[in-house]
Amino acid sequence: STKSCPWKGPMQYEDKTGKLMMLPSDIVLTKDPAFAKVVKVYAKDEEAFFTDFGAAFGKLLALGVPTGGAAAADVGFMGKLKGMLGM
């Protein structure tokens, strides 16, 4: 949020300056031990991130993803992400 326009959307975190925002899902990536390892790799090697992201996104475009409540209940965001990363 900013002082002139308070945030009224989904929960998010901000740094003290209000210029950097992170969602709860972003925070989880650093707290989950398996994801933290991957975050560290990508933090050190941006090209590896873009290569892996491109491959995963390409799969989504080529194969599609299930939509709707049943699909989300089956796997959830973290399960889908782990699957795409081969974890």
Secondary structure, DSSP 8 states (H G I E B T S, - for coil): --SSS---SS--EE-TTS--EE-HHHHHHHHSHHHHHHHHHHHH-HHHHHHHHHHHHHHHHHH----SHHHHHHTHHHHHHHHHTT-
